[in-house]
């Protein structure tokens, strides 16, 4: 059955990041993910992970100025050096935190930039990131974002992401399948999981529309999640949703799945 990771960029936002790790463990999670570790003390993150018996399963490559709309810059030829320094930093942090997945948001199309040049830059940067992460045993995942909410995003569908992965050609590169974005962009989640689940490196979930917790929208996760087992997916499923009420109250639906998880080991602090 699926194993669930608390996405701390979305959950427990009333707490500082370090305390979100404590809250995740207190609510029964064995794994966490979040977008950016770069502003934090890595030694303290590692200490909290260890003390709480948590596994760090995912974070992102640097995404640029998110507050002003950036969602990565992997296609920008003027920022190749910045991208590659970010990949180097991510590899070191992933090794320090024993994290085996790093996600790349590829970015929004740059006005006036020749699309062919942007594509070449993107593929070369992804190849660099995959090789750099692969050298420390980490998988690079690439995530499509729906263009309804992120117009111009360069990877908007499953097919586009798989084409990029094939062109990069590195064995440690996989698809990050975000069910919310997939539903908004293309639908047909069960068929897509059956067709391409073998290429998934990470999965994230939220209901649609609204991006709230499962059970608040149109996605039947009681049917969708078992398909991950059917196709042999053995990775983590990240809860990347906006809670519609107090965060612990949004976990009730997890009880049936958590019964299959092994007990969590917490070390003394």
KOLKOL-556657 format. One line per field, with one value per residue (C-alpha): residue number from 1; x, y, z. Coordinates in Angstrom, 1 decimal. Example, Ala and Ser with C-alpha at 12.3 -4.5 7.8 and 13.67 -1.06 7.14 Angstrom:
<kepas>
seq = 1/2 .
px = 12.3/13.7 .
py = -4.5/-1.1 .
pz = 7.8/7.1 .
</kepas>
This chain:
<kepas>
seq = 1/2/3/4/5/6/7/8/9/10/11/12/13/14/15/16/17/18/19/20/21/22/23/24/25/26/27/28/29/30/31/32/33/34/35/36/37/38/39/40/41/42/43/44/45/46/47/48/49/50/51/52/53/54/55/56/57/58/59/60/61/62/63/64/65/66/67/68/69/70/71/72/73/74/75/76/77/78/79/80/81/82/83/84/85/86/87/88/89/90/91/92/93/94/95/96/97/98/99/100/101/102/103/104/105/106/107/108/109/110/111/112/113/114/115/116/117/118/119/120/121/122/123/124/125/126/127/128/129/130/131/132/133/134/135/136/137/138/139/140/141/142/143/144/145/146/147/148/149/150/151/152/153/154/155/156/157/158/159/160/161/162/163/164/165/166/167/168/169/170/171/172/173/174/175/176/177/178/179/180/181/182/183/184/185/186/187/188/189/190/191/192/193/194/195/196/197/198/199/200/201/202/203/204/205/206/207/208/209/210/211/212/213/214/215/216/217/218/219/220/221/222/223/224/225/226/227/228/229/230/231/232/233/234/235/236/237/238/239/240/241/242/243/244/245/246/247/248/249/250/251/252/253/254/255/256/257/258/259/260/261/262/263/264/265/266/267/268/269 .
px = 0.0/1.2/3.5/2.7/5.0/4.0/4.7/5.9/5.6/1.8/1.2/1.7/2.5/1.8/5.1/8.8/10.2/12.1/9.0/7.0/9.3/8.3/4.6/4.8/6.2/3.6/0.9/2.2/4.3/7.5/8.6/8.6/9.3/9.4/10.4/13.5/16.1/18.5/17.5/17.8/20.7/21.3/22.7/19.6/17.3/19.3/19.1/15.3/14.9/16.9/15.3/11.9/12.6/11.8/13.1/13.6/12.2/12.2/13.2/13.5/16.4/16.5/13.5/14.5/12.3/9.2/7.5/7.7/6.4/9.5/9.1/12.6/15.0/16.5/15.9/17.6/20.9/22.0/21.7/23.4/26.1/23.5/21.5/24.6/25.7/22.2/22.5/25.9/24.4/21.4/23.6/25.5/22.4/20.7/23.8/23.8/20.1/20.1/17.4/17.1/14.9/15.4/12.7/13.3/10.7/11.9/10.5/8.2/8.9/11.1/9.6/11.8/14.0/14.3/12.4/15.0/17.8/15.6/15.0/18.7/19.6/16.9/18.0/21.7/20.9/18.7/21.5/24.0/21.7/20.9/24.6/25.6/22.8/23.5/27.1/25.8/23.0/20.1/17.3/16.3/12.6/10.9/7.4/4.7/2.7/-0.7/-0.7/-4.1/-2.4/1.1/0.8/3.8/5.3/7.7/6.6/2.8/1.8/3.0/3.9/6.1/7.9/8.5/9.9/12.3/13.4/13.9/16.0/18.2/18.8/20.2/19.2/18.5/15.9/12.2/8.8/7.2/3.5/1.4/-2.2/-3.6/-1.7/-2.4/-6.1/-6.1/-4.0/-5.2/-7.3/-7.3/-5.2/-5.8/-5.0/-1.8/-0.7/-1.2/0.6/3.6/3.8/7.0/8.6/7.4/10.1/7.7/3.9/2.0/-1.7/-4.3/-8.0/-9.3/-10.5/-9.3/-6.1/-7.4/-7.1/-8.5/-12.3/-13.0/-13.2/-13.7/-10.7/-11.5/-8.3/-9.8/-9.6/-6.5/-4.0/-4.4/-3.4/0.1/0.4/-0.9/1.9/4.6/5.2/7.1/8.0/6.4/3.2/3.5/0.5/0.9/-2.5/-3.9/-5.7/-9.3/-9.5/-7.1/-4.3/-4.7/-8.4/-7.4/-5.6/-8.7/-8.8/-5.3/-6.2/-7.1/-3.8/-1.6/-2.7/-0.3/2.8/5.5/6.0/8.0/11.2/11.9/15.3/15.7/16.7 .
py = 0.0/3.6/5.2/8.9/11.8/15.1/18.0/20.7/23.5/23.0/21.5/23.0/26.4/28.1/26.7/27.3/24.6/22.8/22.6/21.3/18.2/17.6/18.1/15.6/13.0/13.7/13.1/9.7/10.5/8.6/10.8/14.5/16.6/20.3/22.6/24.4/23.5/26.2/28.8/26.4/25.0/21.6/20.2/21.2/19.6/16.4/16.5/16.9/14.2/11.7/12.6/12.1/9.0/10.7/10.2/13.2/11.9/15.0/18.6/20.8/22.3/26.1/27.7/31.4/34.2/32.3/35.3/37.1/34.2/32.2/28.5/27.4/28.7/25.6/26.9/30.3/30.4/33.5/31.5/28.2/28.8/29.6/26.5/24.3/25.7/25.0/21.4/21.1/22.4/20.2/17.1/18.0/18.6/15.4/13.5/15.2/14.5/11.0/12.2/10.1/12.4/16.0/17.6/20.1/22.7/23.6/27.2/29.4/30.2/33.4/36.1/36.7/33.7/31.4/28.2/26.0/27.6/27.4/23.7/23.0/24.8/22.9/19.5/20.2/21.6/18.6/16.2/18.1/17.9/14.2/13.3/15.5/13.9/10.5/10.7/10.7/8.1/10.5/10.4/13.6/13.9/16.4/17.6/18.9/21.9/22.6/25.7/26.8/28.0/28.4/29.8/29.2/26.5/24.4/21.0/21.0/17.4/13.8/13.3/16.4/15.3/11.8/13.3/15.4/12.4/10.3/13.1/13.6/9.9/9.5/6.3/8.2/10.5/9.9/11.6/13.3/12.6/15.2/14.0/17.5/19.0/16.0/16.2/19.9/19.5/16.2/14.0/10.2/9.6/5.8/5.2/7.3/5.5/2.2/3.3/5.1/4.2/2.3/5.7/7.4/8.6/10.4/11.0/13.9/14.2/16.8/16.9/18.9/21.6/23.6/21.7/20.7/17.4/14.2/13.9/17.6/17.3/15.1/12.7/9.2/8.4/5.2/4.0/5.9/4.9/1.1/1.5/2.5/-0.9/-2.5/-1.0/-1.8/1.8/1.5/5.1/7.7/9.7/13.3/15.1/18.4/20.0/23.2/22.1/23.2/23.0/22.3/20.2/17.1/17.0/16.5/13.1/11.0/9.4/8.1/5.6/2.8/3.1/3.6/0.3/-1.3/0.9/-0.5/1.0/4.2/4.2/7.4/8.0/9.8/13.4 .
pz = 0.0/-0.5/2.0/2.7/3.1/4.7/2.4/4.9/2.3/2.5/5.9/9.4/7.9/11.2/12.5/11.6/9.3/12.1/14.2/11.2/11.3/14.9/14.0/11.2/13.4/16.1/13.6/12.6/9.5/8.8/5.9/4.9/1.9/1.2/-1.6/-0.2/2.4/1.2/3.8/6.7/8.8/7.3/10.5/12.4/9.7/10.0/13.8/13.8/11.1/13.2/16.5/15.0/13.1/9.8/6.3/4.0/0.7/-1.6/-2.0/-5.1/-7.0/-6.4/-8.1/-8.3/-7.2/-6.3/-4.6/-8.0/-10.1/-11.0/-11.0/-11.9/-14.6/-16.2/-19.8/-19.3/-21.1/-19.1/-15.8/-16.7/-14.1/-11.4/-12.3/-12.1/-8.8/-7.5/-8.7/-7.0/-3.7/-4.0/-4.4/-1.2/0.8/-0.5/0.6/4.0/4.6/3.0/0.6/-2.6/-4.7/-6.0/-8.1/-10.9/-11.8/-15.3/-15.4/-17.5/-21.1/-21.4/-23.6/-26.6/-26.2/-29.2/-28.2/-29.7/-27.7/-24.6/-25.2/-25.8/-22.5/-20.7/-21.8/-21.1/-17.7/-16.8/-18.0/-15.8/-12.8/-13.3/-13.6/-10.6/-8.4/-9.8/-8.5/-5.0/-5.5/-6.0/-8.6/-10.4/-11.0/-13.3/-12.5/-14.9/-13.7/-15.2/-17.4/-16.2/-13.0/-14.4/-17.9/-20.1/-17.9/-20.1/-18.8/-18.7/-19.4/-18.6/-22.3/-22.3/-19.2/-20.5/-23.7/-21.8/-19.7/-22.8/-24.5/-21.4/-21.4/-17.9/-15.9/-12.7/-14.1/-13.5/-13.6/-10.6/-11.0/-9.2/-9.4/-8.8/-11.7/-13.9/-13.3/-14.1/-17.2/-18.8/-16.5/-17.1/-14.0/-13.7/-17.4/-17.1/-14.0/-15.6/-18.8/-17.2/-13.5/-14.1/-14.8/-11.7/-9.2/-6.9/-6.5/-4.9/-4.2/-3.6/-4.5/-7.5/-7.9/-4.9/-4.1/-0.7/1.1/-0.5/-0.1/-0.9/-4.7/-7.7/-7.4/-6.1/-4.3/-3.0/-6.6/-7.7/-5.0/-5.3/-9.0/-7.7/-6.1/-9.3/-11.3/-8.7/-7.5/-4.2/-3.6/-1.4/-1.9/-0.9/0.7/-1.2/-0.4/1.2/4.3/4.3/8.1/11.1/9.6/11.9/10.9/7.3/8.0/8.9/5.4/5.9/8.7/6.3/4.5/7.5/8.9/6.4/7.4/9.5/13.0/13.1/15.1/17.0/18.5/21.8/21.5 .
</kepas>
